[in-house]
Amino acid sequence: MKIARIFAHRVDLPLVEGSYKWSGGKSVSVFDSTIVGVETDSGLIGYGEVCPLGPFYLPAYAEGVRAGLSELAPHLLGCDPRELTKLNHRMDAALKGHPYVKSGIDIACWDLLGQAAGLPVCLLMGGRFGENIRLYRAISQESPEEMAKKVASYRAEGYTRFQLKVGGDPDVDIERIRAVRALLKPGDRLVADANTGWTQHEAMRVVRAVRDIDVYVEQPCLTYEECLSVRRHTDHPFILDENVDGLDMLLRAKADLAMDVVNLKISKLGGLTRTKQVRDLCVTMGIAMTLEDSWGGDITTAAIAHLAHSTPEEFRFTSTDFNSYVTISAATGAPRRERGFMQASLEPGLGISPRRDVLGRRVVEIC
């Protein structure tokens, strides 16, 4: 089996709630997603998806995905998509850095491997742990009252994990955390995710002000050193996200006891192959994980589900179902939430079939 063609579609994903807001006044109302197809000489096609959280979150942007594919794809024609380690080595030799560009191709090749083997991706990634995957709901940054109202609504739908977007005015953020926590019950989990939005002294103010609250603190500051300082001055459970972009930073953070949970985003790490490497090391080191991506629709949600379902349950802190946040469905067969949980497909590969009418014309095609 050889790669004969690599192509891509652009799909806009409007948000159900109209907009998504987080630290620093950043917001998005329509996500620009790239659906990547890898076609083989045997006629099989695998699909992946890359959807950056705008151009101002991580070093990634939507047009960069498509420009990068045009640069990278010619080097992969003729490769066997089932040889995933070899394929990633080839991608790294052909294009230095830009892991988010490689992510869609890698996911599509896992989809192909599953189709060729007649097995779901989660079995190929290590096995299927548990019956389902617990989800969190991200709560867009608004007034404390509005955020508490949304948490109450999602809790009624079955969610028990909530990621509160803070990282704004520290005094308002303290109110946000207190207002939401007051609604929650024993067994619920609340994460205050600043997305690097606080300076170090602001983060210190917040963690001191909510020292009596049961809350996880996620990525309070921009730099690793600032986050580590805050971590050493609080006994709240601590999550790192944006700073952990590879094995080197994970090992450094583990040595420094810098976090209790780490957030692994598939496209940030370069695809399922690299994320699995980091995931497996976390399991070995006893670190719990949020398993997700920057954003996406049905295909991203399917990839997240297979990654999470192949992770031992005790190390699965939570995951998310991005396809429930958007109004457009780009594929059938993707996981759908049920009372705050989802399941990876039992079908071969990712278990999805793209909707041709939604994908539209190809914006990249290399053959």
Residue pairs with C-beta under 8 A, 6 or more apart in sequence:
1 40
1 41
1 42
1 44
1 80
1 81
1 82
1 112
1 116
2 40
2 41
2 77
2 78
2 79
2 80
3 38
3 39
3 40
3 41
3 76
3 77
3 78
3 79
3 80
3 81
4 39
4 40
4 41
4 77
4 367
5 37
5 38
5 39
5 77
5 365
5 366
5 367
6 36
6 37
6 38
6 39
6 69
6 73
6 76
6 77
6 105
6 364
6 365
6 366
6 367
7 36
7 37
7 39
7 362
7 364
7 365
7 366
8 34
8 35
8 36
8 37
8 65
8 66
8 69
8 104
8 362
8 363
8 364
8 365
9 34
9 35
9 37
9 359
9 360
9 361
9 362
9 363
10 32
10 33
10 34
10 35
10 62
10 66
10 360
10 363
11 33
11 34
11 35
11 297
11 328
11 330
11 358
11 359
11 360
12 30
12 31
12 32
12 33
12 328
13 30
13 31
13 32
13 33
13 51
13 295
13 296
13 297
13 326
13 327
13 328
13 330
14 29
14 30
14 31
14 326
14 327
14 328
15 28
15 29
15 30
15 31
15 325
15 326
15 327
16 324
16 325
16 326
16 327
17 140
17 325
18 29
19 27
19 28
19 29
19 140
20 27
20 28
20 29
20 138
20 140
20 325
21 27
21 140
21 141
21 142
21 165
22 140
22 141
22 165
22 167
22 193
22 195
22 197
23 141
23 165
23 166
23 167
23 168
23 194
23 195
23 196
23 197
23 198
24 167
24 195
24 197
26 54
26 56
26 57
28 53
28 54
31 51
31 53
31 295
31 296
31 326
32 51
32 52
32 62
32 63
33 49
33 50
33 51
33 62
33 295
33 296
33 297
33 300
33 330
34 49
34 50
34 51
34 62
34 65
34 66
34 69
34 104
35 47
35 48
35 49
35 104
35 299
35 330
35 354
35 359
36 47
36 48
36 49
36 50
36 69
36 104
36 105
36 107
36 108
37 45
37 46
37 47
37 108
37 354
38 45
38 46
38 47
38 48
38 81
38 105
38 108
38 109
38 112
39 45
40 81
40 112
44 112
44 115
44 116
45 112
46 81
46 107
46 108
46 109
46 110
46 111
46 112
46 113
46 115
46 349
46 350
47 107
47 108
47 111
47 299
47 331
47 350
47 352
47 354
48 103
48 104
48 105
48 106
48 107
48 108
48 109
48 110
48 111
48 271
48 299
48 303
49 104
49 107
49 296
49 297
49 298
49 299
49 300
49 303
49 330
50 65
50 100
50 101
50 103
50 104
50 267
50 296
51 62
51 267
51 293
51 294
51 295
51 296
51 297
51 300
51 322
52 58
52 60
52 61
52 62
52 64
52 65
52 100
52 267
52 294
52 295
53 294
53 295
54 61
55 61
55 62
57 195
57 294
58 100
58 242
58 265
58 268
58 294
60 100
60 267
60 268
60 294
64 98
64 100
64 101
65 100
65 101
65 104
66 363
66 364
68 95
68 98
68 100
68 101
68 102
69 101
69 104
69 105
69 364
69 366
70 364
70 366
71 95
71 101
72 91
72 94
72 95
72 101
72 102
72 105
73 105
73 364
73 366
74 366
75 90
75 91
75 93
75 94
75 95
76 87
76 90
76 91
76 94
76 105
77 366
77 367
79 86
79 87
79 90
80 86
80 87
81 87
81 108
81 109
81 112
81 113
82 109
82 112
82 113
82 116
84 106
84 109
84 110
84 113
84 273
85 273
87 105
87 106
87 109
88 102
88 106
88 270
88 271
88 273
88 274
91 102
91 105
91 106
92 102
95 101
95 102
99 245
99 267
99 268
99 269
99 270
99 271
99 274
100 267
100 268
100 270
100 294
102 270
102 271
103 266
103 267
103 269
103 270
103 271
104 267
104 271
105 271
106 270
106 271
106 272
106 273
106 274
107 266
107 271
107 272
107 299
107 303
107 350
110 121
110 124
110 125
110 271
110 272
110 273
110 303
110 306
110 349
110 350
111 121
111 349
111 350
111 352
112 349
113 121
113 124
113 349
114 120
114 121
114 124
114 348
114 349
114 350
115 348
115 349
117 124
117 348
118 348
119 348
120 128
120 306
120 344
120 345
120 346
120 347
120 348
120 349
120 350
120 351
121 272
121 303
121 306
121 310
121 344
121 349
121 350
122 128
122 305
122 306
122 307
122 309
122 310
122 344
123 310
125 272
125 276
125 306
125 307
125 310
126 276
126 280
126 310
126 311
127 310
128 309
128 310
128 344
129 309
129 310
129 311
129 312
129 313
129 316
130 309
130 313
131 343
132 338
132 341
132 342
132 343
133 305
133 308
133 309
133 316
133 319
133 341
133 342
133 343
133 344
134 160
134 161
134 316
134 318
134 319
134 340
134 341
135 159
135 161
135 318
135 319
135 320
135 321
135 337
135 340
135 341
135 342
136 159
136 161
136 162
136 163
136 189
136 191
136 290
136 318
136 319
136 320
137 151
137 154
137 159
137 161
137 162
137 163
137 320
138 163
138 165
138 193
138 320
138 325
139 147
139 150
139 151
139 154
139 162
139 163
139 164
139 165
139 180
140 147
140 150
140 165
141 147
141 165
141 166
141 167
141 168
142 150
143 172
144 172
144 175
144 176
144 178
144 179
144 180
145 179
147 164
147 176
147 179
147 180
148 179
148 180
148 182
148 183
151 162
151 164
151 180
151 183
151 184
152 183
154 162
155 162
155 183
155 184
155 188
157 339
157 340
158 337
158 338
158 339
158 340
158 341
159 340
160 187
160 188
160 189
160 340
161 188
161 189
161 191
161 318
161 340
162 180
162 184
162 188
162 189
162 190
162 191
163 191
163 193
163 218
164 176
164 177
164 180
164 190
164 191
164 192
164 193
165 193
165 195
166 173
166 176
166 177
166 192
166 193
166 194
166 197
166 198
166 206
167 173
167 193
167 194
167 195
167 196
167 197
167 198
167 220
168 197
170 198
170 202
170 205
170 206
170 209
173 192
173 194
173 198
173 206
174 206
174 209
174 210
176 192
177 190
177 192
177 206
177 210
177 213
177 215
178 210
178 213
180 190
181 190
181 213
181 214
181 215
184 190
189 216
189 318
190 213
190 214
190 215
190 216
191 215
191 216
191 217
191 218
191 239
192 206
192 210
192 215
192 216
192 217
192 218
193 218
193 219
193 239
193 241
194 203
194 217
194 218
194 219
194 220
194 221
195 218
195 219
195 241
195 242
196 219
196 220
196 221
196 222
196 242
197 220
198 206
198 220
198 221
199 221
199 226
200 221
200 226
200 229
200 230
203 217
203 220
203 221
203 226
203 230
204 230
204 233
206 220
207 217
207 220
207 230
207 233
207 234
207 236
208 234
210 236
211 234
211 235
211 236
215 236
216 236
216 237
216 238
216 239
216 260
216 261
217 230
217 234
217 236
217 237
217 238
217 239
218 238
218 239
218 240
218 241
218 263
219 227
219 239
219 240
219 241
219 242
219 243
219 263
220 226
220 227
220 230
221 227
221 230
223 243
224 240
224 243
224 249
224 252
224 253
224 258
227 238
227 240
227 243
227 258
228 256
228 258
230 238
231 238
231 257
231 258
231 259
237 260
237 261
238 258
238 259
238 260
238 261
239 259
239 260
239 261
239 262
239 263
239 290
240 253
240 258
240 259
240 261
240 262
240 263
241 262
241 263
241 265
241 290
243 249
243 253
244 250
244 253
244 259
244 262
244 263
244 264
245 268
245 269
246 269
246 274
246 278
247 277
247 278
247 281
250 262
250 278
250 281
250 282
250 287
251 281
252 258
253 259
253 262
254 285
254 287
259 287
260 287
260 288
261 287
261 288
261 289
261 290
261 317
262 282
262 287
262 288
262 289
262 290
263 289
263 290
263 292
264 275
264 278
264 279
264 282
264 289
264 290
264 291
264 292
265 275
265 292
265 293
265 294
266 272
266 275
266 292
266 293
266 300
266 303
266 304
266 307
267 293
267 294
268 293
268 294
269 275
269 278
272 303
272 306
272 307
275 291
275 307
276 307
276 310
279 289
279 291
279 307
279 311
282 288
282 289
282 315
283 311
283 312
283 315
286 315
287 315
288 314
288 315
288 316
288 317
289 311
289 315
289 316
289 317
290 317
290 318
290 319
291 304
291 307
291 308
291 311
291 316
291 318
291 319
292 304
292 319
292 320
292 322
293 300
293 303
293 304
293 322
295 322
296 322
296 323
297 322
297 323
297 326
297 328
297 329
297 330
297 331
297 334
298 323
298 329
298 330
298 331
298 332
298 333
298 334
298 352
299 330
299 331
299 334
299 350
299 352
299 354
300 322
300 323
301 321
301 322
301 323
301 334
301 335
301 342
302 331
302 333
302 334
302 335
302 344
302 345
302 350
302 351
302 352
303 350
304 319
304 320
304 321
304 322
305 319
305 335
305 342
305 343
305 344
305 345
306 344
306 345
306 350
308 316
308 319
308 344
309 343
309 344
310 344
319 342
321 335
321 336
321 337
321 342
323 329
323 334
323 335
323 336
324 336
324 337
328 358
329 355
329 358
330 354
330 355
330 358
330 359
331 352
331 353
331 354
331 355
332 352
332 353
332 355
333 345
333 347
333 350
333 351
333 352
333 353
334 345
334 351
334 352
335 342
335 343
335 344
335 345
336 342
344 351
345 351
345 352
